C-alpha cells in the first residue's frame, strides 16, 4: 500500500507511528507468550510421560509377586498398602501389568510398586513398611485390588520380614496386620 503523505499530514503520521508501535508491542507479547507456551508444552509432555509410563505396555506382571510373598506366604493374597522410597510421579490409569512395565523400565531404581484399585501406581525404590488386611474375602491375583508388588528377580529366596536387627538392608522396618477390610 502506498501512502499519500499529503493526505495524511504530520498529525496522521504521528497517529500512524503510534499505531505501529502498539501493534509491534502486541506482536512482541504474542511472541513471548508463544515461547512460554512452548516451554510449558515441554513440561506438560514430560509430566504426561511420567504419569503414563508403562500404560498399554504391560505384559510382564508375572515377574512381580505380592510383597507378602516375601514376608508371610500365608497372607500373600490379601490386599496390602506399603510405604518406602517412592517415585514422586504417580502413574495414572494403569493396570498391574502397566505398573510392572513401568517398574521394569526404571530397572536401576525400581524394586517394586504399589498398585491401587482404580489404576494408580507408585514405583518404589526401597520398601520400608507394609500393612496387610486380613479380613478380605478373595485373592488379589483374581481381583484388581490394592496391593504392593516386588520384583521376584530381586528378592527371590529373600525374606523381607522385619527382623529388628538393623543388619538387613532390604527387610521392612515394620509389617502391620490390620484385622479389617481394606
N, CA, C and O atoms as a DFTB+ gen file, in Angstrom:
728 C
 N C O
     1  1       0.846      -1.161       0.000
     2  2       0.000       0.000       0.000
     3  2       0.896       1.230       0.000
     4  3       1.860       1.299       0.763
     5  1       0.588       2.187      -0.840
     6  2       1.350       3.428      -0.943
     7  2       0.581       4.512      -0.215
     8  3      -0.602       4.736      -0.475
     9  1       1.269       5.188       0.707
    10  2       0.620       6.254       1.470
    11  2       0.799       7.582       0.751
    12  3       1.875       7.884       0.236
    13  1      -0.225       8.336       0.726
    14  2      -0.158       9.696       0.193
    15  2       0.138      10.606       1.365
    16  3      -0.754      10.958       2.137
    17  1       1.415      10.988       1.492
    18  2       1.832      11.785       2.631
    19  2       1.080      13.101       2.711
    20  3       0.830      13.601       3.808
    21  1       0.731      13.645       1.619
    22  2      -0.020      14.900       1.627
    23  2      -1.381      14.714       2.258
    24  3      -1.876      15.614       2.938
    25  1      -2.009      13.541       2.044
    26  2      -3.336      13.288       2.587
    27  2      -3.261      13.005       4.089
    28  3      -4.182      13.349       4.832
    29  1      -2.161      12.376       4.541
    30  2      -2.058      12.022       5.948
    31  2      -1.656      13.228       6.776
    32  3      -2.247      13.494       7.822
    33  1      -0.676      13.939       6.322
    34  2      -0.188      15.101       7.060
    35  2       0.632      14.674       8.260
    36  3       0.752      13.482       8.541
    37  1       1.191      15.631       8.964
    38  2       2.061      15.373      10.114
    39  2       1.301      14.680      11.237
    40  3       1.838      13.772      11.871
    41  1       0.058      15.093      11.495
    42  2      -0.729      14.505      12.572
    43  2      -1.045      13.037      12.267
    44  3      -0.984      12.191      13.159
    45  1      -1.376      12.740      11.031
    46  2      -1.666      11.361      10.622
    47  2      -0.457      10.466      10.765
    48  3      -0.576       9.304      11.152
    49  1       0.706      11.007      10.453
    50  2       1.945      10.231      10.590
    51  2       2.201       9.902      12.057
    52  3       2.641       8.796      12.371
    53  1       1.934      10.844      12.957
    54  2       2.129      10.626      14.377
    55  2       1.216       9.500      14.861
    56  3       1.657       8.593      15.567
    57  1      -0.054       9.566      14.477
    58  2      -1.016       8.531      14.859
    59  2      -0.637       7.189      14.257
    60  3      -0.753       6.148      14.903
    61  1      -0.184       7.228      13.018
    62  2       0.213       6.003      12.343
    63  2       1.410       5.378      13.050
    64  3       1.443       4.160      13.220
    65  1       2.388       6.170      13.465
    66  2       3.568       5.662      14.177
    67  2       3.158       5.079      15.515
    68  3       3.690       4.047      15.923
    69  1       2.239       5.705      16.198
    70  2       1.763       5.209      17.494
    71  2       1.042       3.876      17.321
    72  3       1.198       2.963      18.131
    73  1       0.250       3.779      16.254
    74  2      -0.472       2.533      15.990
    75  2       0.498       1.408      15.659
    76  3       0.331       0.279      16.122
    77  1       1.500       1.715      14.865
    78  2       2.507       0.703      14.500
    79  2       3.246       0.240      15.754
    80  3       3.479      -0.955      15.935
    81  1       3.614       1.185      16.619
    82  2       4.309       0.835      17.865
    83  2       3.426      -0.049      18.737
    84  3       3.910      -1.002      19.348
    85  1       2.129       0.262      18.798
    86  2       1.193      -0.536      19.602
    87  2       1.067      -1.948      19.036
    88  3       1.051      -2.928      19.780
    89  1       0.977      -2.039      17.708
    90  2       0.884      -3.345      17.058
    91  2       2.155      -4.145      17.301
    92  3       2.090      -5.345      17.571
    93  1       3.313      -3.494      17.207
    94  2       4.588      -4.185      17.449
    95  2       4.677      -4.679      18.893
    96  3       5.226      -5.748      19.161
    97  1       4.129      -3.888      19.817
    98  2       4.121      -4.303      21.227
    99  2       3.255      -5.552      21.412
   100  3       3.627      -6.479      22.132
   101  1       2.098      -5.561      20.753
   102  2       1.205      -6.724      20.826
   103  2       1.876      -7.945      20.201
   104  3       1.813      -9.044      20.752
   105  1       2.513      -7.750      19.059
   106  2       3.222      -8.859      18.397
   107  2       4.325      -9.393      19.307
   108  3       4.503     -10.606      19.419
   109  1       5.064      -8.498      19.955
   110  2       6.115      -8.911      20.895
   111  2       5.542      -9.729      22.049
   112  3       6.131     -10.730      22.458
   113  1       4.393      -9.302      22.571
   114  2       3.741     -10.041      23.656
   115  2       3.302     -11.427      23.178
   116  3       3.457     -12.413      23.897
   117  1       2.750     -11.497      21.952
   118  2       2.365     -12.795      21.390
   119  2       3.581     -13.703      21.254
   120  3       3.520     -14.881      21.607
   121  1       4.683     -13.161      20.745
   122  2       5.894     -13.971      20.577
   123  2       6.399     -14.492      21.919
   124  3       6.846     -15.634      22.017
   125  1       6.326     -13.649      22.957
   126  2       6.735     -14.071      24.303
   127  2       5.805     -15.165      24.825
   128  3       6.255     -16.151      25.409
   129  1       4.491     -14.977      24.605
   130  2       3.511     -15.988      25.023
   131  2       3.739     -17.314      24.304
   132  3       3.632     -18.381      24.909
   133  1       4.048     -17.245      23.033
   134  2       4.319     -18.462      22.253
   135  2       5.550     -19.173      22.803
   136  3       5.536     -20.393      22.969
   137  1       6.610     -18.427      23.086
   138  2       7.830     -19.025      23.645
   139  2       7.535     -19.665      25.001
   140  3       7.976     -20.782      25.272
   141  1       6.787     -18.956      25.854
   142  2       6.413     -19.518      27.157
   143  2       5.525     -20.742      26.986
   144  3       5.662     -21.725      27.715
   145  1       4.615     -20.678      26.023
   146  2       3.732     -21.818      25.753
   147  2       4.505     -23.046      25.324
   148  3       4.168     -24.163      25.717
   149  1       5.544     -22.848      24.516
   150  2       6.370     -23.978      24.086
   151  2       7.081     -24.602      25.270
   152  3       7.171     -25.826      25.360
   153  1       7.594     -23.771      26.193
   154  2       8.246     -24.291      27.395
   155  2       7.254     -25.080      28.242
   156  3       7.571     -26.165      28.730
   157  1       6.056     -24.534      28.414
   158  2       5.028     -25.220      29.202
   159  2       4.604     -26.527      28.528
   160  3       4.350     -27.521      29.208
   161  1       4.530     -26.529      27.211
   162  2       4.173     -27.750      26.483
   163  2       5.209     -28.846      26.719
   164  3       4.853     -30.013      26.883
   165  1       6.489     -28.475      26.736
   166  2       7.553     -29.445      27.006
   167  2       7.385     -30.010      28.418
   168  3       7.509     -31.218      28.622
   169  1       7.102     -29.139      29.395
   170  2       6.899     -29.588      30.776
   171  2       5.690     -30.505      30.874
   172  3       5.734     -31.531      31.552
   173  1       4.605     -30.132      30.192
   174  2       3.393     -30.953      30.223
   175  2       3.622     -32.318      29.575
   176  3       3.152     -33.337      30.081
   177  1       4.347     -32.334      28.454
   178  2       4.653     -33.619      27.809
   179  2       5.457     -34.509      28.746
   180  3       5.209     -35.712      28.834
   181  1       6.429     -33.911      29.452
   182  2       7.251     -34.669      30.397
   183  2       6.374     -35.211      31.540
   184  3       6.494     -36.377      31.918
   185  1       5.496     -34.362      32.084
   186  2       4.591     -34.800      33.158
   187  2       3.654     -35.892      32.666
   188  3       3.406     -36.867      33.376
   189  1       3.139     -35.735      31.470
   190  2       2.252     -36.745      30.899
   191  2       2.996     -38.073      30.728
   192  3       2.456     -39.135      31.038
   193  1       4.225     -38.007      30.238
   194  2       5.031     -39.220      30.079
   195  2       5.215     -39.920      31.427
   196  3       5.062     -41.138      31.522
   197  1       5.539     -39.156      32.459
   198  2       5.737     -39.748      33.784
   199  2       4.443     -40.359      34.315
   200  3       4.466     -41.414      34.949
   201  1       3.324     -39.701      34.057
   202  2       2.040     -40.171      34.574
   203  2       1.467     -41.347      33.798
   204  3       0.510     -41.975      34.251
   205  1       2.033     -41.654      32.643
   206  2       1.501     -42.760      31.834
   207  2       2.566     -43.806      31.500
   208  3       2.367     -44.624      30.602
   209  1       3.694     -43.787      32.216
   210  2       4.748     -44.781      31.953
   211  2       4.160     -46.175      32.034
   212  3       3.439     -46.502      32.977
   213  1       4.465     -46.976      31.066
   214  2       4.039     -48.368      31.087
   215  2       2.630     -48.617      30.605
   216  3       2.289     -49.760      30.302
   217  1       1.783     -47.582      30.518
   218  2       0.395     -47.803      30.113
   219  2       0.329     -48.410      28.714
   220  3       0.911     -47.892      27.762
   221  1      -0.386     -49.506      28.622
   222  2      -0.543     -50.192      27.350
   223  2       0.625     -51.087      26.988
   224  3       0.589     -51.749      25.950
   225  1       1.657     -51.126      27.812
   226  2       2.838     -51.935      27.508
   227  2       2.963     -53.109      28.469
   228  3       3.931     -53.866      28.407
   229  1       1.991     -53.258      29.350
   230  2       2.095     -54.239      30.415
   231  2       1.916     -55.673      29.973
   232  3       0.823     -56.089      29.590
   233  1       2.989     -56.415      30.029
   234  2       2.916     -57.850      29.751
   235  2       3.762     -58.642      30.736
   236  3       3.766     -59.873      30.694
   237  1       4.478     -57.955      31.622
   238  2       5.390     -58.682      32.496
   239  2       5.000     -58.622      33.962
   240  3       5.872     -58.665      34.831
   241  1       3.719     -58.526      34.255
   242  2       3.248     -58.507      35.632
   243  2       3.579     -59.768      36.401
   244  3       3.668     -59.733      37.629
   245  1       3.764     -60.879      35.711
   246  2       4.083     -62.137      36.390
   247  2       5.486     -62.138      36.985
   248  3       5.823     -63.027      37.766
   249  1       6.300     -61.159      36.629
   250  2       7.641     -61.044      37.204
   251  2       7.594     -60.403      38.593
   252  3       8.605     -60.365      39.295
   253  1       6.436     -59.907      38.982
   254  2       6.267     -59.231      40.261
   255  2       5.315     -60.039      41.136
   256  3       4.232     -60.433      40.705
   257  1       5.740     -60.275      42.364
   258  2       4.951     -61.058      43.318
   259  2       4.425     -60.127      44.405
   260  3       5.034     -59.096      44.691
   261  1       3.284     -60.491      45.016
   262  2       2.801     -59.686      46.133
   263  2       3.901     -59.585      47.197
   264  3       4.593     -60.563      47.480
   265  1       4.050     -58.423      47.767
   266  2       5.097     -58.207      48.763
   267  2       4.974     -59.184      49.931
   268  3       5.981     -59.589      50.512
   269  1       3.755     -59.560      50.272
   270  2       3.555     -60.518      51.374
   271  2       4.175     -61.880      51.061
   272  3       4.462     -62.640      51.986
   273  1       4.384     -62.204      49.816
   274  2       5.048     -63.460      49.444
   275  2       6.441     -63.515      50.081
   276  3       6.924     -64.594      50.425
   277  1       7.077     -62.366      50.237
   278  2       8.423     -62.295      50.789
   279  2       8.417     -62.033      52.295
   280  3       9.472     -61.981      52.927
   281  1       7.204     -61.867      52.873
   282  2       7.076     -61.594      54.304
   283  2       6.406     -62.761      55.017
   284  3       6.945     -63.297      55.986
   285  1       5.234     -63.152      54.536
   286  2       4.467     -64.242      55.151
   287  2       3.562     -64.834      54.071
   288  3       2.501     -64.290      53.767
   289  1       3.992     -65.941      53.505
   290  2       3.268     -66.544      52.370
   291  2       1.817     -66.890      52.702
   292  3       0.978     -66.964      51.805
   293  1       1.520     -67.099      53.978
   294  2       0.145     -67.404      54.383
   295  2      -0.806     -66.267      53.986
   296  3      -1.989     -66.505      53.742
   297  1      -0.298     -65.059      53.923
   298  2      -1.135     -63.899      53.609
   299  2      -0.767     -63.249      52.273
   300  3      -1.040     -62.068      52.060
   301  1      -0.161     -64.004      51.394
   302  2       0.321     -63.422      50.132
   303  2      -0.789     -62.907      49.230
   304  3      -0.530     -62.105      48.333
   305  1      -2.025     -63.353      49.451
   306  2      -3.112     -62.958      48.558
   307  2      -4.094     -61.968      49.173
   308  3      -5.226     -61.848      48.705
   309  1      -3.676     -61.265      50.208
   310  2      -4.557     -60.256      50.807
   311  2      -4.141     -58.869      50.329
   312  3      -2.996     -58.670      49.924
   313  1      -5.062     -57.909      50.375
   314  2      -4.704     -56.537      49.982
   315  2      -3.624     -55.978      50.916
   316  3      -3.582     -56.297      52.104
   317  1      -2.772     -55.154      50.360
   318  2      -1.704     -54.534      51.138
   319  2      -1.531     -53.080      50.709
   320  3      -1.874     -52.690      49.593
   321  1      -0.997     -52.309      51.621
   322  2      -0.504     -50.973      51.302
   323  2       0.913     -50.917      51.836
   324  3       1.242     -51.597      52.809
   325  1       1.744     -50.119      51.213
   326  2       3.133     -50.069      51.654
   327  2       3.670     -48.660      51.533
   328  3       3.108     -47.803      50.852
   329  1       4.774     -48.455      52.217
   330  2       5.456     -47.163      52.164
   331  2       6.933     -47.426      51.955
   332  3       7.434     -48.522      52.206
   333  1       7.599     -46.417      51.500
   334  2       9.027     -46.532      51.263
   335  2       9.505     -45.359      50.447
   336  3       8.882     -44.297      50.432
   337  1      10.612     -45.559      49.771
   338  2      11.145     -44.521      48.895
   339  2      10.384     -44.600      47.583
   340  3      10.588     -45.509      46.778
   341  1       9.507     -43.632      47.385
   342  2       8.557     -43.653      46.273
   343  2       8.951     -42.630      45.219
   344  3       9.328     -41.501      45.534
   345  1       8.858     -43.046      43.966
   346  2       8.997     -42.131      42.833
   347  2       7.867     -41.118      42.976
   348  3       6.705     -41.509      43.087
   349  1       8.175     -39.855      42.974
   350  2       7.181     -38.806      43.239
   351  2       6.185     -38.590      42.104
   352  3       5.301     -37.740      42.218
   353  1       6.308     -39.332      41.026
   354  2       5.414     -39.172      39.880
   355  2       4.533     -40.403      39.760
   356  3       4.943     -41.404      39.173
   357  1       3.334     -40.341      40.305
   358  2       2.412     -41.453      40.207
   359  2       2.031     -41.726      38.761
   360  3       2.115     -40.853      37.898
   361  1       1.615     -42.949      38.527
   362  2       1.186     -43.361      37.189
   363  2      -0.321     -43.543      37.241
   364  3      -0.841     -44.192      38.148
   365  1      -1.021     -42.974      36.275
   366  2      -2.478     -42.982      36.285
   367  2      -3.040     -43.922      35.231
   368  3      -2.400     -44.207      34.218
   369  1      -4.255     -44.396      35.496
   370  2      -4.977     -45.251      34.557
   371  2      -4.156     -46.464      34.162
   372  3      -4.107     -46.845      32.993
   373  1      -3.526     -47.052      35.131
   374  2      -2.641     -48.183      34.862
   375  2      -3.251     -49.484      35.379
   376  3      -4.053     -49.484      36.313
   377  1      -2.861     -50.573      34.764
   378  2      -3.191     -51.899      35.274
   379  2      -1.970     -52.396      36.043
   380  3      -0.916     -51.759      36.023
   381  1      -2.114     -53.522      36.713
   382  2      -0.967     -54.114      37.405
   383  2       0.160     -54.373      36.399
   384  3       1.325     -54.113      36.698
   385  1      -0.175     -54.874      35.233
   386  2       0.839     -55.140      34.208
   387  2       1.506     -53.852      33.719
   388  3       2.706     -53.841      33.445
   389  1       0.736     -52.774      33.609
   390  2       1.316     -51.486      33.214
   391  2       2.307     -50.998      34.274
   392  3       3.371     -50.472      33.947
   393  1       1.944     -51.180      35.545
   394  2       2.857     -50.798      36.636
   395  2       4.139     -51.611      36.551
   396  3       5.234     -51.077      36.725
   397  1       3.999     -52.897      36.284
   398  2       5.172     -53.769      36.156
   399  2       6.054     -53.305      35.001
   400  3       7.278     -53.281      35.126
   401  1       5.443     -52.940      33.887
   402  2       6.218     -52.460      32.738
   403  2       6.946     -51.166      33.086
   404  3       8.105     -50.985      32.712
   405  1       6.275     -50.272      33.798
   406  2       6.912     -49.012      34.197
   407  2       8.066     -49.272      35.151
   408  3       9.124     -48.654      35.027
   409  1       7.875     -50.176      36.098
   410  2       8.942     -50.503      37.046
   411  2      10.120     -51.135      36.305
   412  3      11.274     -50.804      36.576
   413  1       9.839     -52.018      35.394
   414  2      10.913     -52.646      34.611
   415  2      11.676     -51.627      33.778
   416  3      12.879     -51.773      33.559
   417  1      10.976     -50.594      33.313
   418  2      11.648     -49.569      32.521
   419  2      12.559     -48.690      33.384
   420  3      13.429     -47.994      32.863
   421  1      12.358     -48.725      34.689
   422  2      13.184     -47.978      35.642
   423  2      14.015     -48.981      36.455
   424  3      14.158     -48.836      37.669
   425  1      14.549     -49.979      35.790
   426  2      15.182     -51.130      36.443
   427  2      16.319     -50.764      37.395
   428  3      16.572     -51.505      38.344
   429  1      17.003     -49.658      37.177
   430  2      18.116     -49.281      38.055
   431  2      17.634     -48.866      39.442
   432  3      18.353     -49.035      40.427
   433  1      16.419     -48.324      39.521
   434  2      15.948     -47.809      40.798
   435  2      14.688     -48.485      41.324
   436  3      14.471     -48.495      42.535
   437  1      13.873     -49.035      40.481
   438  2      12.587     -49.578      40.911
   439  2      12.710     -51.048      41.325
   440  3      13.169     -51.887      40.551
   441  1      12.289     -51.344      42.565
   442  2      12.305     -52.725      43.055
   443  2      10.897     -53.293      43.153
   444  3      10.720     -54.492      43.364
   445  1       9.904     -52.438      43.000
   446  2       8.520     -52.879      43.079
   447  2       7.587     -51.694      42.962
   448  3       8.005     -50.583      42.636
   449  1       6.309     -51.947      43.234
   450  2       5.330     -50.878      43.102
   451  2       4.143     -51.126      43.996
   452  3       3.893     -52.242      44.450
   453  1       3.422     -50.057      44.235
   454  2       2.175     -50.112      44.974
   455  2       1.069     -49.810      43.972
   456  3       1.067     -48.761      43.329
   457  1       0.136     -50.734      43.850
   458  2      -0.964     -50.583      42.900
   459  2      -2.253     -50.364      43.675
   460  3      -2.572     -51.112      44.599
   461  1      -2.983     -49.340      43.290
   462  2      -4.244     -49.028      43.941
   463  2      -5.398     -49.269      42.983
   464  3      -5.380     -48.831      41.832
   465  1      -6.405     -49.977      43.488
   466  2      -7.603     -50.255      42.695
   467  2      -8.095     -48.949      42.086
   468  3      -8.197     -47.938      42.780
   469  1      -8.387     -48.967      40.840
   470  2      -8.801     -47.771      40.121
   471  2      -7.707     -47.273      39.189
   472  3      -7.930     -46.358      38.396
   473  1      -6.518     -47.875      39.283
   474  2      -5.482     -47.582      38.305
   475  2      -4.426     -46.573      38.684
   476  3      -3.906     -45.883      37.807
   477  1      -4.088     -46.456      39.954
   478  2      -2.994     -45.576      40.358
   479  2      -1.834     -46.450      40.803
   480  3      -2.015     -47.439      41.515
   481  1      -0.655     -46.073      40.377
   482  2       0.535     -46.870      40.637
   483  2       1.660     -45.959      41.128
   484  3       1.871     -44.868      40.597
   485  1       2.375     -46.424      42.150
   486  2       3.547     -45.711      42.638
   487  2       4.742     -46.657      42.569
   488  3       4.695     -47.769      43.096
   489  1       5.803     -46.211      41.922
   490  2       7.013     -47.020      41.827
   491  2       7.829     -46.827      43.100
   492  3       7.901     -45.724      43.641
   493  1       8.441     -47.911      43.571
   494  2       9.160     -47.881      44.842
   495  2      10.593     -48.355      44.642
   496  3      10.837     -49.378      44.002
   497  1      11.533     -47.602      45.194
   498  2      12.949     -47.989      45.100
   499  2      13.424     -48.699      46.370
   500  3      14.446     -49.385      46.343
   501  1      12.699     -48.544      47.477
   502  2      13.002     -49.274      48.708
   503  2      11.719     -49.375      49.522
   504  3      11.077     -48.370      49.826
   505  1      11.359     -50.608      49.869
   506  2      10.201     -50.828      50.724
   507  2      10.612     -50.600      52.176
   508  3      11.677     -51.046      52.603
   509  1       9.756     -49.896      52.939
   510  2      10.058     -49.654      54.353
   511  2       9.007     -50.236      55.288
   512  3       9.339     -50.764      56.349
   513  1       7.749     -50.142      54.898
   514  2       6.701     -50.686      55.764
   515  2       5.568     -51.244      54.922
   516  3       5.430     -50.952      53.734
   517  1       4.763     -52.061      55.593
   518  2       3.681     -52.759      54.910
   519  2       2.519     -52.917      55.875
   520  3       2.713     -53.226      57.051
   521  1       1.323     -52.704      55.377
   522  2       0.112     -53.031      56.124
   523  2      -0.654     -54.035      55.289
   524  3      -0.883     -53.822      54.098
   525  1      -1.052     -55.140      55.925
   526  2      -1.814     -56.150      55.193
   527  2      -3.156     -56.361      55.885
   528  3      -3.257     -56.376      57.112
   529  1      -4.174     -56.522      55.057
   530  2      -5.561     -56.533      55.511
   531  2      -6.097     -57.964      55.442
   532  3      -6.321     -58.507      54.360
   533  1      -6.298     -58.563      56.619
   534  2      -6.604     -59.995      56.667
   535  2      -8.086     -60.332      56.643
   536  3      -8.429     -61.509      56.538
   537  1      -8.970     -59.363      56.735
   538  2     -10.402     -59.654      56.632
   539  2     -10.870     -59.296      55.240
   540  3     -11.541     -58.286      55.030
   541  1     -10.507     -60.136      54.299
   542  2     -10.793     -59.906      52.891
   543  2     -11.315     -61.206      52.321
   544  3     -10.780     -62.268      52.640
   545  1     -12.340     -61.161      51.490
   546  2     -12.972     -62.369      51.012
   547  2     -12.488     -62.886      49.674
   548  3     -13.241     -63.608      49.021
   549  1     -11.299     -62.574      49.221
   550  2     -10.843     -63.055      47.923
   551  2      -9.338     -63.043      47.827
   552  3      -8.640     -62.793      48.810
   553  1      -8.850     -63.310      46.657
   554  2      -7.418     -63.321      46.415
   555  2      -7.074     -62.206      45.445
   556  3      -7.793     -61.981      44.471
   557  1      -5.973     -61.505      45.707
   558  2      -5.623     -60.380      44.849
   559  2      -5.267     -60.806      43.443
   560  3      -5.423     -60.023      42.506
   561  1      -4.791     -62.029      43.272
   562  2      -4.415     -62.424      41.914
   563  2      -5.632     -62.564      41.006
   564  3      -5.495     -62.591      39.783
   565  1      -6.822     -62.654      41.597
   566  2      -8.035     -62.785      40.791
   567  2      -8.860     -61.503      40.750
   568  3      -9.880     -61.443      40.063
   569  1      -8.432     -60.495      41.469
   570  2      -9.181     -59.245      41.520
   571  2      -8.228     -58.080      41.311
   572  3      -7.049     -58.155      41.656
   573  1      -8.745     -57.022      40.752
   574  2      -7.933     -55.799      40.625
   575  2      -8.133     -55.023      41.915
   576  3      -9.090     -54.259      42.043
   577  1      -7.247     -55.214      42.855
   578  2      -7.381     -54.561      44.143
   579  2      -6.064     -53.906      44.532
   580  3      -5.079     -53.972      43.797
   581  1      -6.064     -53.293      45.666
   582  2      -4.874     -52.592      46.149
   583  2      -3.862     -53.587      46.698
   584  3      -4.191     -54.438      47.524
   585  1      -2.633     -53.467      46.228
   586  2      -1.580     -54.366      46.710
   587  2      -0.205     -53.818      46.350
   588  3      -0.053     -52.989      45.453
   589  1       0.780     -54.307      47.074
   590  2       2.179     -53.958      46.813
   591  2       2.852     -55.169      46.182
   592  3       2.590     -56.311      46.562
   593  1       3.711     -54.905      45.225
   594  2       4.389     -55.969      44.488
   595  2       5.894     -55.713      44.456
   596  3       6.345     -54.570      44.370
   597  1       6.650     -56.790      44.528
   598  2       8.109     -56.704      44.456
   599  2       8.595     -57.578      43.312
   600  3       7.994     -58.605      42.998
   601  1       9.683     -57.161      42.700
   602  2      10.240     -57.919      41.581
   603  2      10.878     -59.203      42.101
   604  3      11.802     -59.167      42.913
   605  1      10.379     -60.322      41.628
   606  2      10.858     -61.631      42.072
   607  2      12.361     -61.769      41.872
   608  3      13.053     -62.282      42.751
   609  1      12.875     -61.323      40.741
   610  2      14.300     -61.485      40.448
   611  2      15.186     -60.787      41.484
   612  3      16.320     -61.212      41.705
   613  1      14.692     -59.738      42.113
   614  2      15.492     -59.018      43.128
   615  2      15.409     -59.650      44.509
   616  3      16.337     -59.525      45.307
   617  1      14.301     -60.328      44.795
   618  2      14.075     -60.809      46.161
   619  2      13.869     -62.319      46.261
   620  3      13.537     -62.812      47.339
   621  1      14.051     -63.054      45.195
   622  2      13.845     -64.499      45.213
   623  2      14.717     -65.137      46.296
   624  3      15.936     -64.967      46.311
   625  1      14.080     -65.858      47.181
   626  2      14.804     -66.537      48.260
   627  2      15.146     -65.644      49.437
   628  3      15.833     -66.079      50.361
   629  1      14.682     -64.407      49.421
   630  2      14.989     -63.446      50.487
   631  2      13.721     -63.171      51.283
   632  3      12.639     -63.024      50.714
   633  1      13.864     -63.104      52.603
   634  2      12.745     -62.703      53.449
   635  2      12.821     -61.201      53.681
   636  3      13.877     -60.671      54.026
   637  1      11.704     -60.523      53.491
   638  2      11.627     -59.095      53.775
   639  2      10.986     -58.833      55.131
   640  3      10.764     -57.683      55.511
   641  1      10.690     -59.908      55.855
   642  2      10.056     -59.805      57.164
   643  2      10.942     -58.968      58.090
   644  3      12.153     -59.178      58.160
   645  1      10.325     -58.018      58.799
   646  2      11.124     -57.193      59.714
   647  2      11.857     -58.085      60.723
   648  3      11.264     -58.988      61.312
   649  1      13.145     -57.820      60.913
   650  2      13.891     -58.639      61.873
   651  2      14.396     -57.837      63.076
   652  3      14.887     -58.417      64.044
   653  1      14.278     -56.522      63.020
   654  2      14.649     -55.687      64.150
   655  2      16.143     -55.569      64.411
   656  3      16.551     -54.829      65.307
   657  1      16.958     -56.271      63.661
   658  2      18.399     -56.254      63.919
   659  2      19.085     -55.007      63.363
   660  3      20.133     -54.590      63.856
   661  1      18.485     -54.422      62.337
   662  2      19.122     -53.296      61.680
   663  2      20.219     -53.715      60.726
   664  3      20.843     -52.869      60.085
   665  1      20.459     -55.008      60.624
   666  2      21.524     -55.518      59.753
   667  2      21.018     -55.899      58.364
   668  3      21.802     -56.070      57.430
   669  1      19.723     -56.028      58.245
   670  2      19.131     -56.427      56.965
   671  2      18.752     -55.176      56.169
   672  3      17.830     -54.451      56.541
   673  1      19.469     -54.934      55.079
   674  2      19.231     -53.729      54.276
   675  2      17.893     -53.738      53.540
   676  3      17.314     -52.678      53.303
   677  1      17.399     -54.916      53.179
   678  2      16.171     -54.986      52.392
   679  2      14.934     -55.297      53.232
   680  3      13.810     -55.175      52.746
   681  1      15.133     -55.697      54.487
   682  2      13.987     -56.035      55.334
   683  2      13.126     -54.807      55.599
   684  3      13.616     -53.679      55.657
   685  1      11.845     -55.055      55.757
   686  2      10.919     -53.984      56.113
   687  2      11.185     -53.534      57.540
   688  3      11.615     -54.326      58.379
   689  1      10.930     -52.274      57.808
   690  2      11.017     -51.774      59.181
   691  2       9.847     -52.311      60.000
   692  3       9.985     -52.614      61.185
   693  1       8.685     -52.423      59.339
   694  2       7.512     -52.968      60.020
   695  2       6.527     -53.554      59.029
   696  3       6.414     -53.108      57.887
   697  1       5.815     -54.572      59.503
   698  2       4.713     -55.182      58.759
   699  2       3.549     -55.267      59.738
   700  3       3.621     -55.974      60.743
   701  1       2.489     -54.549      59.438
   702  2       1.368     -54.425      60.355
   703  2       0.167     -55.192      59.817
   704  3      -0.268     -54.979      58.685
   705  1      -0.355     -56.080      60.640
   706  2      -1.576     -56.783      60.251
   707  2      -2.766     -55.934      60.680
   708  3      -2.908     -55.601      61.857
   709  1      -3.601     -55.594      59.739
   710  2      -4.852     -54.872      60.012
   711  2      -5.964     -55.899      59.901
   712  3      -6.287     -56.350      58.802
   713  1      -6.538     -56.264      61.003
   714  2      -7.587     -57.291      61.023
   715  2      -8.927     -56.667      60.634
   716  3      -9.896     -56.669      61.393
   717  1      -8.928     -56.136      59.419
   718  2     -10.116     -55.495      58.864
   719  2     -10.000     -55.520      57.336
   720  3      -8.967     -55.886      56.775
   721  1     -11.079     -55.123      56.696
   722  2     -11.046     -54.990      55.240
   723  2     -10.301     -53.726      54.875
   724  3     -10.212     -52.780      55.658
   725  1      -9.776     -53.733      53.681
   726  2      -9.097     -52.532      53.194
   727  2     -10.108     -51.474      52.892
   728  3      -9.745     -50.377      52.467
